[in-house]
Amino acid sequence: LVGPNRPPGCAMGNVCPSLALLMGRKLPSTVDSDPLLEISPVPDREGAKLVAEPELAKAAGAGAVTVRQPGGALRAPSTMYASFVRDMVPDLAGQVAIVTGANAGIGFWAARALAAKGATVVLACRDLSKAAAAKAEIERALRDEAGLQAHVEVSHLDLASFASVRAFAVDFRARHDRLDMLLNNAGIMGVARSLTVDGWDVQLQTNHLSHFLLTRELFDMLARAPGGGRAVHHSSMAHKAGTPRINCEALNEGAMDGMCGLAGRLPGAAPFVRYAQSKLANVLFAFELDRRLIAAGLQGKVKSVCAHPGVADTHLFDAPTRTGSIPSFFRCFAPHMQSAEDGALPLLLAATHGDVKSGGFYGPQHEFRGHPVRCKSGGHAQDARMARELWVLSELATGCRFLPGDVHAPVPAGHPAGVAHENAPPAADVQRG
């Protein structure tokens, strides 16, 4: 249990100096002045008590509840999710949403909230059995707890394969005539270095390149959505940890000077540098898409928004922890985690709230946790040149053209996707105005 108005666990900069080096020496508040801060009725997590067992949750008070993820794993308690979904997520009846990686964690809770508000939700997942279990759990929960009939579908999407992304888009078009929200949520973290069938670093392709391609493949449907569509990109605080940067001369290798230069000195750090770079790519993509929407006169058709969950208790940490590859200082995140449900709130805000701005970045009020507000990106996220270069390289890597702008970065000599780019089809034809 923890006292009010202070984070639980170790004091950053004392017990956990490595974490303090990466994330700052205190829990910073990077909140911009934003009307969402005033209108949100959701209580803050500060002062709530963290519990580890269901029976303790009943006595904890402060609105804390303990829940189990699909599969039964006991996770951190939620203090905000139910009231946020009830009060802040609008009626979504008739709308259609895609959530990648929706079988567990933040994607699951985002999908559940969208379904609770009437949207038809497509769970785009690699493991169809896990996706089917998530679908059944959403349907059961909404039926038993609220008397609602959920409209949830399952569709196969393997983000480690561009062919799978294209097949998913074809299948979606065959089944739906509209798309209102695309939540590019799925991601992997800190896995051992490997290349996909397309020849790209598995974290770069899963977390960024395939979402770039998916957004391009379905962009015209977003642009035709009544009231405008939204492309929501899920990043992480890692996008600014140690100011990682994208190496546009060797995209597949990454710039290993990120994470305060720890990649070459700390065993096991390199996979997390690549993860941080992929999360920076998410932010750069979101902001560059917004700039290109404005240049193309399409800003009224689609909003491009980015969100991060703070530090949320999800299965994202499980794989590197099991393999023993996670550096010991990452374990200091654990006491500061909010629940996966509460971690889903910035993503939900970005996807549904009427006051959300295209090109905005949304996350927890206290960065690690708190109710969602518009906040500041960091590191190289505002580097427009890097964003333009990444855009062109993403076109090259995926073999497609997507809202080309008037400034293109030079193609690095010997780039593996150069031939594919020369033969790439034009971007989807979207009516302007």
C-alpha positions in Angstrom: 0.0 0.0 0.0 1.1 3.5 -0.6 0.3 6.9 0.8 -1.4 9.7 -1.0 0.3 12.2 -3.3 3.5 10.2 -3.8 4.4 7.4 -6.2 4.7 3.9 -4.8 8.0 2.0 -4.6 11.5 3.3 -5.1 12.4 7.0 -5.2 13.7 7.7 -8.7 17.3 8.9 -8.7 18.0 7.2 -5.4 17.1 3.5 -5.3 16.9 3.4 -9.1 19.5 5.7 -10.6 19.5 4.1 -14.0 15.8 4.6 -14.4 16.2 8.2 -13.3 18.8 8.7 -15.9 16.5 7.5 -18.6 13.2 9.0 -17.6 14.2 12.0 -15.5 15.0 12.5 -11.9 11.4 13.0 -10.8 8.0 12.2 -12.0 7.6 15.2 -14.4 4.3 16.9 -15.3 4.6 17.8 -19.0 1.0 18.8 -19.5 0.1 21.6 -21.8 -2.8 23.9 -21.0 -5.7 22.0 -22.5 -9.5 22.2 -22.1 -9.6 18.4 -21.7 -7.9 18.9 -18.3 -10.9 21.0 -17.1 -13.7 18.9 -18.5 -12.5 15.5 -17.4 -14.5 14.3 -14.4 -12.3 11.3 -13.9 -10.6 11.1 -10.5 -6.8 11.0 -10.4 -5.0 7.9 -9.3 -3.0 9.9 -6.7 -4.0 8.9 -3.3 -5.5 5.5 -4.4 -4.1 2.4 -2.9 -2.4 -0.3 -4.9 -3.3 -3.8 -4.0 -2.2 -7.3 -5.1 -5.1 -9.5 -4.0 -8.9 -9.2 -4.6 -9.8 -9.3 -1.0 -7.5 -6.4 -0.3 -9.1 -4.4 -3.1 -12.4 -4.4 -1.3 -10.8 -2.7 1.7 -8.6 -0.3 -0.3 -11.3 2.2 -1.1 -10.5 5.2 -3.4 -12.4 3.5 -6.2 -9.8 0.8 -6.7 -10.9 -2.4 -8.3 -8.8 -5.5 -9.1 -9.4 -7.2 -12.4 -8.0 -10.1 -14.3 -6.8 -9.9 -17.9 -7.9 -12.5 -20.4 -6.1 -15.7 -19.3 -6.6 -14.9 -15.6 -3.4 -13.0 -14.8 -3.9 -10.7 -11.8 -3.0 -7.1 -12.8 -2.8 -3.7 -11.1 -6.2 -2.3 -10.0 -8.1 0.3 -12.1 -9.3 3.5 -10.6 -10.5 5.5 -13.7 -11.6 3.2 -16.5 -15.3 2.6 -15.8 -16.1 6.3 -15.1 -14.1 7.5 -18.1 -15.9 5.1 -20.5 -19.2 6.1 -19.0 -18.7 9.8 -19.0 -16.1 10.7 -21.6 -16.5 8.3 -24.5 -19.4 9.4 -26.7 -22.1 7.2 -28.3 -20.4 5.3 -31.2 -23.4 3.5 -32.6 -23.0 2.8 -36.3 -19.3 3.5 -36.2 -16.6 0.9 -37.2 -13.2 0.6 -35.5 -10.1 -1.5 -36.0 -7.9 -2.2 -33.0 -4.6 -4.0 -33.7 -3.3 -6.2 -30.9 -6.7 -6.3 -29.2 -6.5 -9.7 -27.7 -4.9 -8.5 -24.4 -3.6 -5.4 -22.5 -4.4 -1.9 -23.7 -5.8 -3.0 -27.0 -8.3 -5.3 -25.2 -9.6 -2.6 -22.9 -9.8 0.0 -25.7 -11.8 -2.5 -27.8 -14.1 -3.3 -24.9 -14.8 0.4 -24.3 -15.5 1.1 -28.0 -17.9 -1.9 -28.1 -19.6 -0.8 -24.9 -20.4 2.5 -26.6 -22.0 0.8 -29.7 -19.2 0.6 -32.2 -18.5 -2.4 -34.3 -15.0 -3.4 -33.3 -12.6 -5.5 -35.4 -10.0 -7.3 -33.3 -7.0 -7.4 -35.6 -4.7 -10.0 -34.1 -2.0 -12.5 -35.0 -3.2 -15.3 -32.7 -6.8 -16.0 -33.7 -7.5 -18.3 -30.7 -6.5 -15.5 -28.3 -8.5 -13.0 -30.3 -11.5 -15.3 -30.1 -11.1 -15.6 -26.3 -10.9 -11.8 -26.1 -14.1 -11.4 -28.2 -15.9 -13.9 -26.0 -14.8 -12.0 -22.9 -15.9 -8.7 -24.2 -19.3 -10.1 -25.2 -19.7 -11.8 -21.9 -18.7 -8.7 -19.8 -21.0 -6.3 -21.7 -23.9 -8.7 -21.6 -23.6 -9.7 -17.9 -22.5 -6.3 -16.5 -24.5 -3.9 -18.7 -27.1 -5.9 -20.6 -25.5 -4.9 -23.9 -25.0 -6.8 -27.1 -21.4 -6.3 -28.3 -20.6 -6.1 -32.0 -17.1 -7.6 -32.2 -15.3 -9.4 -35.0 -12.0 -11.2 -35.2 -9.6 -10.9 -38.2 -6.1 -12.2 -38.7 -3.3 -9.7 -38.9 0.4 -10.6 -38.6 2.3 -7.3 -38.5 5.5 -9.1 -39.2 4.3 -9.7 -42.8 3.4 -7.0 -45.3 1.4 -9.7 -47.2 -0.7 -10.3 -44.1 -1.4 -6.5 -43.8 -2.5 -6.3 -47.4 -4.7 -9.4 -47.0 -6.3 -8.0 -43.9 -7.1 -4.7 -45.7 -8.7 -6.7 -48.6 -10.8 -8.8 -46.2 -11.9 -5.7 -44.2 -13.1 -3.9 -47.4 -15.1 -7.0 -48.4 -16.9 -7.0 -45.1 -17.3 -3.3 -44.3 -18.2 -0.1 -46.2 -16.9 2.3 -43.6 -14.1 2.8 -41.2 -14.2 5.5 -38.6 -11.3 4.7 -36.3 -8.0 2.9 -36.9 -6.2 2.3 -33.6 -2.6 1.3 -34.5 -2.0 -0.2 -31.0 -0.1 -3.5 -31.4 3.5 -3.7 -30.5 6.3 -5.8 -29.2 9.1 -4.7 -26.9 12.7 -5.7 -26.2 12.7 -9.0 -28.2 15.9 -10.6 -29.5 17.1 -9.2 -32.8 15.6 -11.0 -35.8 14.4 -10.1 -39.3 10.9 -10.6 -40.7 10.0 -12.4 -43.9 10.2 -9.0 -45.5 13.8 -8.5 -44.3 13.2 -5.8 -41.7 14.0 -5.7 -38.0 11.0 -7.4 -36.3 10.4 -4.5 -33.8 10.6 -1.8 -36.5 8.2 -3.7 -38.8 5.7 -4.8 -36.2 5.6 -1.4 -34.4 5.9 1.0 -37.3 6.3 -0.2 -40.9 3.2 -2.4 -41.0 1.1 0.2 -39.3 2.3 2.7 -41.9 1.2 0.3 -44.6 -2.1 -0.5 -42.9 -3.0 3.2 -42.6 -2.2 3.7 -46.2 -4.2 0.7 -47.3 -7.3 1.9 -45.5 -6.8 5.6 -45.7 -9.5 6.3 -48.3 -12.1 4.6 -46.1 -11.0 6.8 -43.1 -11.3 9.9 -45.4 -14.9 8.9 -46.3 -16.1 8.4 -42.7 -19.1 10.5 -41.8 -17.8 13.2 -39.5 -14.2 12.4 -40.4 -12.0 9.4 -39.6 -9.1 9.0 -37.1 -5.8 7.3 -37.4 -4.5 6.9 -33.9 -0.9 5.8 -33.3 0.2 4.3 -30.0 3.6 5.3 -28.9 5.4 5.2 -25.6 7.4 7.4 -23.2 10.3 5.4 -24.6 10.3 7.6 -27.7 12.2 10.2 -25.7 14.2 7.9 -23.3 17.8 9.0 -23.9 16.7 10.8 -27.0 16.8 7.9 -29.5 16.9 8.9 -33.1 16.1 7.2 -36.4 19.2 6.3 -38.5 17.9 7.2 -42.0 21.1 6.0 -43.5 20.6 2.5 -42.2 17.0 2.1 -41.2 17.3 -1.6 -40.4 20.2 -1.1 -38.1 19.0 1.8 -36.0 21.1 4.5 -34.4 22.6 2.8 -31.4 23.4 6.0 -29.6 20.0 6.1 -28.0 19.2 5.4 -24.3 21.9 7.7 -23.1 24.5 5.6 -25.0 23.8 2.6 -22.9 23.3 0.2 -25.8 27.0 -0.5 -26.2 27.8 -0.7 -22.4 24.8 -2.4 -20.8 24.1 -6.1 -21.5 20.6 -6.6 -23.0 20.0 -2.9 -23.8 20.2 -3.0 -27.6 16.7 -4.5 -28.1 15.2 -1.8 -26.0 17.0 0.9 -28.0 15.4 -0.5 -31.1 12.1 -0.5 -29.3 12.5 3.1 -28.4 13.4 4.0 -32.0 10.2 2.2 -33.2 8.2 4.2 -30.7 9.8 7.4 -31.9 8.8 6.3 -35.4 5.2 6.1 -34.3 5.3 9.8 -33.2 7.1 11.0 -36.3 4.6 9.1 -38.5 1.6 10.7 -36.6 3.0 14.2 -36.9 4.1 13.9 -40.5 0.8 12.4 -41.5 -0.9 15.5 -40.0 1.4 17.8 -41.9 0.6 16.0 -45.2 -3.1 16.0 -44.5 -2.9 19.8 -44.2 -0.8 20.1 -47.4 -3.3 17.9 -49.3 -6.3 19.8 -48.0 -7.5 16.7 -46.2 -7.3 17.9 -42.6 -11.1 18.0 -42.3 -11.3 14.4 -43.5 -8.9 12.6 -41.2 -7.3 13.3 -37.9 -3.8 11.9 -37.2 -3.4 11.6 -33.4 -0.7 10.0 -31.2 -1.1 8.6 -27.6 1.0 6.9 -25.0 -0.2 4.9 -22.0 2.3 6.1 -19.4 3.6 3.0 -17.6 0.9 0.4 -17.8 0.8 -3.1 -16.4 0.4 -5.2 -19.6 1.9 -8.3 -21.1 4.3 -6.3 -23.1 6.9 -6.7 -20.3 6.4 -10.5 -20.0 8.4 -11.8 -22.9 11.7 -10.0 -22.2 11.4 -10.7 -18.5 10.9 -14.4 -19.1 14.0 -14.6 -21.3 16.1 -12.7 -18.8 17.1 -10.2 -21.4 15.5 -7.2 -19.7 18.0 -4.9 -17.9 17.5 -4.9 -14.2 16.7 -1.2 -14.1 13.6 -1.8 -16.1 12.1 -3.6 -13.1 11.9 -0.3 -11.3 9.0 0.5 -13.6 6.8 -2.0 -11.8 5.9 0.1 -8.7 4.9 3.0 -10.9 2.5 1.1 -13.2 -1.1 1.9 -13.6 -3.5 -0.8 -14.8 -3.9 -1.7 -18.4 -7.4 -0.4 -18.3 -6.3 3.0 -17.1 -3.4 2.9 -19.6 -6.0 2.6 -22.4 -7.6 5.9 -21.6 -5.2 8.2 -23.7 -5.8 5.9 -26.7 -9.5 6.1 -26.2 -9.4 9.8 -25.7 -7.4 10.2 -28.9 -9.8 8.0 -30.8 -13.1 9.4 -29.7 -13.2 12.8 -28.0 -14.5 15.7 -30.0 -11.9 18.2 -28.8 -8.9 16.1 -29.8 -6.6 18.0 -32.2 -5.0 16.4 -35.2 -1.3 16.4 -34.7 -1.8 16.2 -30.9 -0.1 13.9 -28.4 -2.0 12.5 -25.5 -1.0 10.7 -22.4 -1.5 10.5 -18.6 -1.5 13.8 -16.7 1.5 12.8 -14.5 3.3 11.1 -17.4 3.6 7.7 -15.7 -0.1 7.7 -14.8 -3.1 9.9 -14.3 -6.2 10.8 -16.3 -5.5 11.5 -20.0 -4.6 15.0 -21.2 -2.8 16.6 -24.1 0.9 16.5 -23.3 4.3 17.2 -24.8 6.3 14.9 -27.0 10.0 14.9 -26.5 13.4 14.0 -28.0 13.4 14.1 -31.8 9.6 13.9 -32.1 9.4 17.4 -33.5 12.2 16.9 -36.0 10.4 17.5 -39.3 13.3 16.6 -41.5 13.7 13.2 -39.7 9.9 12.7 -40.1 10.1 13.4 -43.9 13.0 11.0 -44.3 11.3 8.3 -42.3 8.2 8.7 -44.4 10.0 8.2 -47.6 12.0 5.2 -46.2 8.7 3.7 -45.0 7.3 4.0 -48.5 10.4 2.3 -49.8 10.2 -0.5 -47.2 6.6 -1.2 -47.8 6.6 -0.7 -51.6 3.8 1.9 -51.6 3.3 5.6 -52.1 1.2 7.4 -49.4 0.3 11.1 -49.6 3.6 12.1 -51.2 4.7 15.6 -50.2 6.7 18.1 -52.1 9.9 17.3 -50.2 11.5 13.9 -50.5 14.6 12.7 -48.7 17.4 11.2 -50.8 17.2 7.4 -51.1 20.2 5.8 -49.4 22.5 4.0 -51.9 21.7 0.3 -52.1 18.4 0.6 -50.1 16.8 -2.8 -50.2 13.3 -1.6 -51.2 14.4 0.8 -53.9 13.1 -1.3 -56.8 9.8 -1.9 -55.1 9.4 1.8 -54.6 9.9 2.5 -58.3 7.1 0.2 -59.1 4.8 1.2 -56.2 1.1 1.9 -57.0 -0.1 5.4 -56.5 -1.7 6.4 -53.2 -5.4 5.8 -52.7 -7.5 8.3 -54.7 -9.3 10.5 -52.1 -11.6 13.3 -52.9 -10.4 16.6 -51.5 -12.4 19.5 -50.1 
